[in-house]
Amino acid sequence: MKKPITGDINLLSFNQKERKKRSIEEKKALWGWVFVLPALLFFMVFSFYPMMNAFYLSLTRYNLISLEPPKFIWFKNYVYLFQSPEFWNSLKSTAIFTLGTFLLLLVFSLALGAFIISRKKGRTLLQMIFYSPALLSSVVAALIWFLIFDPRGLANQFVNFVMGTPGVDHKWLATAGMLRLSTIIVYFWKYIGYFTIIFVAGMGNIPQSIHEAAAIDGTNKWQHFWLIVFPLIKPTTLLVSVMAMLQCLKTFSTQYLFTTSGAPTKPINVITLNIYNTAIRDFRIDRASAMSVLLFLIMLVLSWLQFKAAKERDISYM
Amino acid sequence: MKKFVFWGLVISLFILSVTVFSAKKTVITYWTHTDDNRTRIEERYIAEFTKMHPNVEIKRVVNEASKMGDLVLTAFAARSGPDIFNLPIEQEYGYIINRRVAPVDYKAIGYKSLEHLKADYADNTFDPVTMDGKIYGLPLEITNWCIFINKKVFRSAGLDPEKDYPKTWEEMADISEKLVIRNGEIITRRGFDFRYPYYLVSFLPMVQQLGGDLISADGKKAIVNDEAWIKALNFMREWGPHGRNLGSPTYVNARKIFNYDNNDIAMCLSGFYQIGRIKIDNPEFYESGEWMVVPFPVFKDAVQEVACAYYGHYFMVNASIPKAKQKIAWQFIKYMLDHPIEYLTEVNIIQPRKDLVESDFFKRLPYTDVFMADMTRAKPVFLHENGYQFERYIKEAIEDVMLSNVKSEDALATLKRKIQEVLDEK
């Protein structure tokens, strides 16, 4: 008597179904690749290739205007940069600007985000008002502020009015400290709204039930913010801190416009400005590429540190 | 019959392809900077030229003057530079040194030799664009700067502009002290102020007056005559907020506010083109005769009589385009430049052509005598492959002494180190 073969038939049909299913998944995956391909190609051509090319150029001696091909010199450009007082000054200027601006942006955008989300009316209007400077081009923003910081401009008039010091020139665009402060003010003014909106969105995503539970537990506003809201918007805080830091490290337009309009270069000669001048004014694209690679590494390490620090303090109420 | 049809087809195809090929237009791209008056007349020249040469199309691309240098450089770096362009000669010099521009095809523009071409222009016109016996550009304009004076402001300070105008830099500082009005530390009216970013044009001649120079004659040593440099830097330091507080790079450009006659500036440094701009910006002030032009001052103890350096914009042709195209490009440039009077009257720029500068028409124009007299005691602007880099270093040195209160000796030591480093790398 033959054994019934029902199970085998079932297994067979299962395998066939599985194969069919897999082939559908494979097809889906293939289409996935098709859809992703333009973006990948775009990234390869406009981001990855320039990055690789910049790294290659950083190992050569190459004049931007010359017809002579690049000459391979290994790490001489890097050695030069580490011995160059101008490069160290650029690192210092970038560090001062980034620390000053990034911390202010982070703290104030968080505070403003909390303020806006706590309003029952006028949220949209407030967001629009804070965000509007971000719509201006950086060059236009820097131009407006250049006029404000002119010795006869609004900045001196306002500070002298508030402090009761008529006729004092606070040298917004002249002395090193004031010039650094001026660039920080411009950047802060331009980007505070942008990061505030990100915080508003992050805070808006917290489920209402959590707010209600906290209210039932009797938290006051201060406790509610620091013990409930703040830990829950950690991913947003991380996003803002990484974005703000990278944005600050890449700052260029304000410093460029200020220095070309008469402000001293040295205090605000951030790495990006140094890269621009080295490549475009001095034609040394090789050294400019080496600086770009170093800036990239700095950004990479600092972002990684931020992610690592955020992971160590992971909190979840879900 | 088949043979007949076959050959008939071959010949027809050949004729068709030749016709199509010959009908294909030669497109010349011409990049220049914004200037509405120039655009107006040059658009007309393009229309006239293309009418005479139906197979030629000229694409005139206008860029903001401040961006032109960057755009041309990046285009050339990517091997896709324009066929024709113009820039200040300080920027163009690197293109000559690196053989990126073609020598003037003098035969194509109707000259028997380069000597004949030179004979049509004022002496030394081609010095900045001559290398190894070849000429690499035709001048759109040559400019030098003199001092523009607002007579009303002078009189308001009890000065007679005709007699009391500054002849030396020391007088310039003293007269500015009389003209300046301050609200505490803040200057509300300046006597005079410099053209700050253009140090190779206006500051280096001041150093040269005192016997100094940027690099030695053999091109190997940075900073000639430290004492001259220190004296010039000290003068700038005294001019700034840490000295007599007569002006500073952080105030609005003096040349830009001069035309408006708002009692906020008495003197500025500018070229002949400023006259046209006064006419446009403030016709009433232009007609009033309340402005005048005087020569570039010299230091009391100057060892050289040097006026503000003259510089120019030259038309250049991309060396990487085919010779036939280069020929058309030079012909088009020549066609435009054959209208020197129109460039002068409509755009207020001086082409150094003898038929213009030696004409009675030119000599009768206001203050051309002052500009031309200063030109004879001027040197061409400092030219070097790294000229712009050196100018940035001078800028940093002047900013250090004027704004950051750094000692002139220290600023000079830094300047010397940076320039020497560039020279040593050559």
Interface residues (C-beta under 8 A of the other chain):
Chain A: N63 L64 I65 S66 L67 E86 F149 D150 P151 R152 N156 P166 G167 V168 D169 K171 W172 L173 A174 T175 A176 T260 G262 A263 P264 T265 K266 P267 N277 I280 R281 D282 F283 I285
Chain B: S66 G69 D70 L73 T74 F76 A77 G94 Y95 N98 R99 R100 R182 N183 G184 E185 I186 I187 T188 Y196 P197 P241 S248 P249 T250 Y251 V252 E385 N386 Y388 Q389 R392 K395 E396 E399 D400 L403 S404 K418
